[in-house]
Amino acid sequence: MNNLDLQKLLDEMTLEEKIDQLLQLAPAFFEGANSAGQITGPLEGLDLAVENVRRTGSVLGVGGAEEAIHIQEAYLRHNRLNIPLLMMADVVHGYRTIFPVPLAMGSSWDVELVRQAAAIAAKEAAVAGIHVTFSPMADLTRDPRWGRVMESTGEDPWLNGQFARAFVRGYQGEGIANEPYKIAACIKHFAAYGAAEGGRDYNTVDMSEWMRREFYMPSYRAALEEGCEMVMTSFNTVDGIPATGNRRLMRELLRKEWGFDGVLISDWGAVKEMIAHGVAEDEKECALKAIEAGVDIEMMSSCYPHHLQELIASGAVDVQLVNEAVMRILQLKHKLGLFENPHRYADSVAEREILLNEQHLAAAHEAALKSSVLLKNERNVLPLAKDAKVALIGPFATSDDLLGPWSCMGKREEAVTLAAGMLGVADPNTVTAIGCGVEHIPDEELAAMVEAANSAEVVVLALGEDSEMSGEAGCRANIQLPDRQLELVKRVRALGKPLVAVLFNGRPLDLHGVLDEADAVLEAWYPGTRGGAAIAELLYGEANPSGRLTMSFPHSVGQVSVYYNAFNTGRPKDDPNAQVRYVSQYLDIPNEPMLPFGYGLSYSSFRYGEAALSSPLIRAEEKLLLTVTVTNVGERAGSETVQLYVRDIAGETVRPMRELKAFRKIMLEAGETKEIEFEINEPMLRYHHADLSYKSDPGKFEAMVGPNSKEVQALSFELV
């Protein structure tokens, strides 16, 4: 089927059929369904007729190949023109084989690993009947109170863009029509949802267009440049207008300026939510504003089917807007091959062979190894000796709650617990494992764990957040661990035993009471299906930690938002000529985060040689080379992530103190030295000016290289 055939099909459709193609519903509405899908918003008030459902264009959250096939077959029996349904789902960090959450995957600093994980997720989803995933989330995240930071890859716009591209390549390959088992990707949430006020879901965003373009937009655009097929609108306001009804944002910027011609979908119920926002009086006005903004698919509200026909009849809406939206949906269905094969790759027999297979599990295991970040290791407490008598205690000692939010069809009972992982690596007679609740730990349980710790040589505390404490609608004002967990840490610390804390969580935490008490701290995030096995290998030294943070860990929630690529002020704290009091500072805590962007330790130690630039000057058409040697001065092989930052000393608008521009992840044997070379060119020095033009300025710059954003060598150069 070509565009001429699609146009013929469109011409044959009634207005009612066209309008209902713009509707997306959960499986519970469809004949043949056996699940409700994942419910993330209200279901009431849709007031749809059977005919609306039978003409609906897409469904979200089907529960596997069998259900997808049954829904599609039942749907096509009633669809006059045999236009198949699109099946969509939140395949965020795996379908059935669950990988670490995206924030953890970002901490791997391994773009190819992320691509491979997305490719595996796509294969499993495709054989289960899914055509589109609502991923990647490229929102820039600077506020750990926001539960959805777990779904982002961090606080740096350039690095987020690299990962967004990798997710899209993994899901879509060289094209969803060209490779088997590929699905369409949907970038979200457009735009700037990561800046929701107070770190609270669904909340207001208010920032300048300059700020959006400079920091919040680049990662979305990177995904679109990679060929991402869909875009999802965000719940928040942009310039005082909810994104779902924001014509300037969607039609002028996304479609006209950026040239996006794919499908634009609302988030759950977001079209109708314009009433609550206070920009629409009723559903009719919601429908008007959404279609004028260019929203092609209305997810889980019914403003379009109830009111578009009336709006067109009155002349308030040009029917061409509906035709354009329907054509974009038909083109995606055509690209996916659904007209030729409505079931595409859905196959319940192949599903049993592909889901959770050994190759996929091995990849999830590798991802968990590379995503974990060693935050502290005093007295070389880690790695553990395999014959050491270990007390494994705490909420996550025996818990299978390791998949994290948005784990799609993952099953907790299939996750390898930390206890099972450690018993599989060490002598089982050496490990005593006792679990407990996350927030509520009775005195008798706490006493039993302290007693076990007192009988051990080493204590491993498995601490963290229940998965419901992060993710969508998982926002927290207090980002410390629950009080009873901190009490457990304090009680065990008093025993004087070597103490290791392993953290399972979906956000940067305020680690007071943990980082200062434990001898070693390993950030495991939500590590996925193979999490416990991978973490055990790290604890016992069968693998060497290599993760690096992509979000700063705050010293206190009062600092939030705190991030590495901040601006200087007119009264910087480090100004030697300033009066001590009258500088930009807190009186009670440092300005700096507890743990900086890019930070992470290893069982190896790395020494950086003196960095050098090939020239003190660079012209627009030239490139500058920065070289530095890195030596593994430890006793075992290890991986180091060498990071390059740049600072523009004086721009037309203020510039960050440092910006990540490149990195190299290298493996070094014990005693090995490698010379690392970075290329600096003029496009790396561009930024948005006051008139929103994107260009560089002649002048002075600093190039900085080091193991994280704080510990760097700085070298000066000039753009002439």
PyMOL commands that set and color helices and strands:
alter all, ss='L'
color gray80, all
select helices_A, chain A and resi 3-12+15-21+27-29+50-55+65-78+102-107+111-127+147-151+157-172+193-195+197-199+209-216+218-225+243-245+247-257+274-277+283-293+303-313+319-335+348-354+358-371+378-380+412-414+418-425+428-430+443-454+467-469+483-493+531-539+557-559+682-685
alter helices_A, ss='H'
color red, helices_A
select strands_A, chain A and resi 23-25+58-60+86-89+132-133+184-190+230-233+237-238+241-242+263-265+298-299+373-377+390-393+431-434+458-464+499-504+520-523+606-608+612-613+617-618+623-632+638-648+659-668+673-681+687-688+694-695+699-706+713-719
alter strands_A, ss='S'
color yellow, strands_A
deselect
rebuild
show_as cartoon
